């Protein structure tokens, strides 16, 4: 084999690996909050990651960044406008900024602007603003290709008053999102035009704050979503309701993204609801949804949970950070640490990155059923001057292509995990 061919194969392999390490949508490539990559510094007990750059123009909002290649995408708000923006991940400089419309103002001063992440699909971007507008943009320059309004176009209704927080799901030629309301909770739009393809007729709940996931269960492709009242699966081809589990304990704000593995669906929710594990079984064209357990061993309000090697990890309201056996629902361990309080979670290889929402301190812990083991922490370099009633770091942490990203409203930080 010639040296030139060998070099081409090596470069191609490197390119594939880089592409596999992108973070193109909410909670990563598979919407599960899990990231796998080699050569990362995940032991900060002696050497903390170096700060590469700080971007100070992100505006108000809780949008977690998405990254493809060397470009980061997110939403922000400032001076009366909502906007989308793109940042060069190598330099931290602004590539483009696109005005989207009037700034979403939170009536209770819980934070203005966007909540959901931008979804990257090839040359196009998809996002949902806090006010319920869905946009399709060109990734290259942010040009708006089409937009719809959840309330005006679909009669959408949110379960409470903190702004639409969903991150749109792209599946094939469809954009899946949940405006909510009596005309149908979930809609499928043509991703190229925004035209309505189908809408759920049998599911008409108000929209929650959770984002949908896609799964192939018993040979049927379906979208799984939480609403104000239930967890449900609808057929990808036409939106037909396949199964539904009512959750009368859902209240206030239903937020965490559901988790699936094989024919199981795991759901956790805060406000004293807890968690449930559902087993789906198909007979003919009908699905049976059996609740295997329901308990409060994981009562997760909004930081999310991750499934690693048969165990669920997340912050549970009563015991603190917890490890739960997926199949039995039993608590394996729980830990309360004053410096590592309630917040969001990200699994990277065999480690968990836990973000304290009060302080912005990020701590590395083993993803292991053997117990709590820390590997150091990283303070957020600076806190925003944007004031809300909570003043908390609610944006989820992200890792992509050897870099770690933290955001506190207008401040966006990038750290090097390769050294």
N, C-alpha and C positions, 0 to 999 in steps of 0.2 A: 504494500500500500504506500502511495507516495506521501511525502510530508505535507503537501498542500491539502490532500484529501483528509488526512488525519487531523489537520488543523481545522478544517471545515466541520468535521464531526464533533470535535471538542467544542467549537464555538456554538454549534447547534445545540449541543447538550447543555451548555451554560445558559443559552437563551431560553430553552424549555424550562430549566430549573428556575430561572428568574421569573418567567411567566407564572409558574406554579406557585410562586411566593407572593404574588399580588394579593391585595385585599379589596376585591372589586365591588363589594356590597356589604350591607349591614351584617355583622357577626362573621364576615369572611366568606370564602368561596362557597361553603356549604351551609352558611347561616347557622353554624353550630358553636361559634365562639372558640374554635380550635385552630391553632396554627402550628404547622410542622416545618422545621428547617434545621439544617446542620450549621455548626460553627457559630452559634450565638452565645454571647456572654449573658448567662442567666444566674450567675452567682455574684451577687453584689456585696457580699460580706466584706470583701477587701478592695474590690475594684468596681466602682460605679460607672455606668455608661456615660460617655462624654456628650455634652450638649453640642449639637452641630449648628443649629440655628433657631431663631425665634421669629415667628411671623406675627405681627401686631395688628393686622387689619382684618381679622376674621369676623369682627362684629359680634353682636349678641346672638345667642343660640346654643343648642346642645348637640348639633350635628356631629356625629363621629366621622372622621375622615375616611374616605375610600381612596385606594392607591392602585394605579395600574402603570407599570413601567416606572418612569421618573416623574409622574404627575399625580398630585393629590387634588381631590375634589371635595368641596363642602359647601354648606350654606351659611349665610350670615345675615345680619340686619343692622342698619345704622342710619341715622338722619332721616327716618321716615320711610326707608325702603328695605325690602327683602332683596337679597342678591345671592347668586351662586358665584363661586370663584375657583380658580385653579392655581396651584403653587408648584414650582419646580422643587422636587424633593432633594435635589443635589445642592441647591443654593439657597432655598427658602425665599425665592423672589416670586412675585406675582406674575403669572402668565396671562391671565385675563380675569375680568370681573363682568358679570352680566346682571343688570337690573331686572328683577322679576315682577315687581309690583309694590304695592303699599305694604309697609312693615306690619307684620303680625304683632299686635300688642296684647300681652297677657293681662287680663283685667285685674288679676290678683297680684300682679308684680312678681310672678314666679319666673320671669325671664321671657324676653321677646324673641322673635325670629323663628328659625326652623328647628325642628326636633329630629326628624328622620334623616338617615344617611342618603347620599346620592348613590344610585345604582349605575354601574358602568357596564354597557353592553356594546362592545366593539367601538364604533365611531360615535355612539350616542350615549347620552346621560339621561337618567330619569330621576325625578325628585318630587316630594310632596312637601309643600310649605305648611307652616303652622295654621294658617287660615283655611287649609283644605284645597289648595290649588295644586294640580299635578302638571308638571312640565316635562317636555322632551327637548333636550338641547344637543347641539353639536359639541362633542368632546374637544374638538380642535380650538374653538374660539368662544363657545358658550352661546352661539346663536340659537334663539328659540325657534324650534321647528313646529311645535304645537303645544296647546295647553287646554286643560279642562278645569272646571270648578266643581268640587264635590257637592257643594250646596246648591248652586244654580243649575248645574247640568244633571245632577243625579238625586237631588233632594236629600243629600247626605246629612246624617245627624250623629254627633259624637256623644258618648255616654256621659261626659262631664266637660268641664270648661277650661282645660289646660292646653288646648291646641292639638290638631292632628299630628301624630308622632310616628306614623307608619313609614317604613321604607319600602318602596314598590318592589315587587318581585317580577323579574323578566323570565319567561319560560317559552322558548321557541319564538313565535311571532306575537306572543301575548304579554301585556302588562297586567299584572294581578294586583288589585288594591281593594280596600274596603271602605267606601264612603259611608256605609250604614244607612239605615232607614227603611221605611215601609215598602219601598219599591225593590228592595233587595240589598242585603248587606255587602256582598262581594260583587265586583264587576271585573270583566276581562275586556281590555281595550286592545285594538290593533296597535302594536308598538310603533308602526311607521306613520300612522295617521291620527291616532287617538280615537278612532271610531269604536263605538260599542259593539262588541262581539257577542257577549252574553252577560246575563245578570242572574244572580240566584233568586229564584221565585219562592223557594220553600224556606229560605233563611232570610229573615227581615229584621234582625236585631239592630240596635244602634252600634256604631263602630266603637271599638276599644282602642287602646294605645299600642297594641301588639302588632307585629309584622308577620305576614304569612310565610309558610314554608311549603316546599313541594316534595312529594314522596311517591314512590311506586310501592303500593301495598297490595299483596295478593294479585299482582299483575295489572292493577288499575292505577293510573297516574292521577294524583289528586292534590288539591291545595288544602292545607290545614290551617285554620285560623281561630283565634279567640275573639269572641264578641263580648258584649256587656253581660250576656247570660249563659254562654256555653262555649265548648270547644267543638268544632265541626270539621268534617271533611267533605269537599265538593269535587265532582268530576272535572278533570281538566278540559275535557272536550266540550262540555256544554253547561257546566255550573250546577248540574243536578246534585241535590243533597244525598250523599252516600251514607252518612252516619252523623249522629249528634249526641253529645253527653251534656245534659243540663248541669249548670253549676250555680245553684241558687245562692251560694256563698260569695260569688263575685260581686264586688261593689266598689264604689269610688273611682278606681282607676285600674283597669286590667292591662298589665304592661309586659311581663316577660314573654319572650318568644318560645313557643313549644319546641320540644325535642323529640325526634323520632329515631328508632332503630328497629330494623326488621318490621314486624307488625305491631310494634308498641309505640304509644304516644304518651309522653310525660309532660305534665303541666304543673307549674307552680305559680302562686299568686299570693300577694300580701294581704294586709288588712284582715288578718286572722283566718284566711281561707286555708292555706296550707298547700298540699300537693296531691295529685292523683296520677295513677298509672293506668292506662287504657290498653286493652288488647283487642285488636281488630281481627275478626274472622269472617271470611267470605263464603257464602253458600249460594250457588247460582249467581244471580246479579245483586244479591242483598248482603250488606255488611252488618255484622253484629258487633256492637261496641260494649265490651265487658270491663267494668272498673275493677281492677285487681286489688287496689288499696286506695285509701284516702286518709291522710293524716296531716299533722302539722309539724312533722320533722323537718320539712323545708318550707318555710313561709317567706317567700322572696318577693319583695315589693317592686323593685325596678332595676336592680343591678344585674339580673340574669343569672342563669345557672349553666354549667357545662357538664357533659357526660364524658368521663375518661375511664376506660377499662372497667366498665360495669358499675361505676360509682358516680353519683351526682354531687357536684361541689357548688356552693354558693353561700350567700349570707342569709341566714334564717333569723327572723325577727326575735325569737326568744333566746335560742342558745348562742347566737353569733355565727361565725364562720363554721360551716358544717360539711361533713362527708356522709352521704346517705347511700345505702345499697339500693341500686335501681330496682332489682327484682323483688326484694322483700319490703322495701320502704323503711327499713330499720335505720336508725341513726348509728353510724360507725364511730364517728367522733365529732366533737364540737369544741370550739375554742373562742373565748372572748379575750381579745387583746386591746388594751386601751388605744394604742397607737395605730392599730389596724381595724378601724371601725367599719361600719356599714358602707357598702359601695359596690362597684362593678367588678366583674371577673373576666379574665381571659386565660385560656390554657395554651401554653407554648411548650411543645414537646412534653416533658415530664414535670413541668413546673406550672404553677398558677400565679398570675400577676393580679394582685388585689389592690384596688384603688379606693382609698378612704375618701368618701365624698365630702367630709368636713374640712380636711386639711389638704387633700391632693397628694398625700404620701402614697407611693406605689411600693408594695412589698412583694417579694418573691417567696413562694411557699411550695413545698413538694406536693405534687398531685398524687397522693398515696393514701391508701386506707390505713397505713400504719400509724398515722398521727400527724400532728402539726410540727413541721420543721421549716424554719425560716432560712432564707439565703440572702438576707440583706434587704435594704430598701432604698428608694430614690425619692427625695423631696421634689415637689413641683418647683421649678426655679423661681416662680413669681406668681402672685395672685392678681386676678383682674381687678380693675377699679370700677367695673360695672356692678352696680348694686341692685340686688333683688331682695325679696323677703327671706330667702334662704341662704344666699351666698355660698352655694355648695357646688362641688365639681361633679356634675352629672353626666358629662360627656364620657363615653366609654373609651378606654385605652385601645390602641391599635398597634399591631406589629406587621410590617411588610418590608420585604427586600432588605433585611438586615437593619432596619430602623424601627425605633419606638416613637409613637406619637401620643402626646397628651394635649388636651385643650381645656382652657378655662375661658369661655366666651371668646373675647377678641384675641386672646393670646394662644398661639399654637406653637408647641415645642417639638423639636425633632432630636432624638438621641441616637448615637451609634451603638449598635449591639454586636458589632463584629470584632471589637477589640477589648 
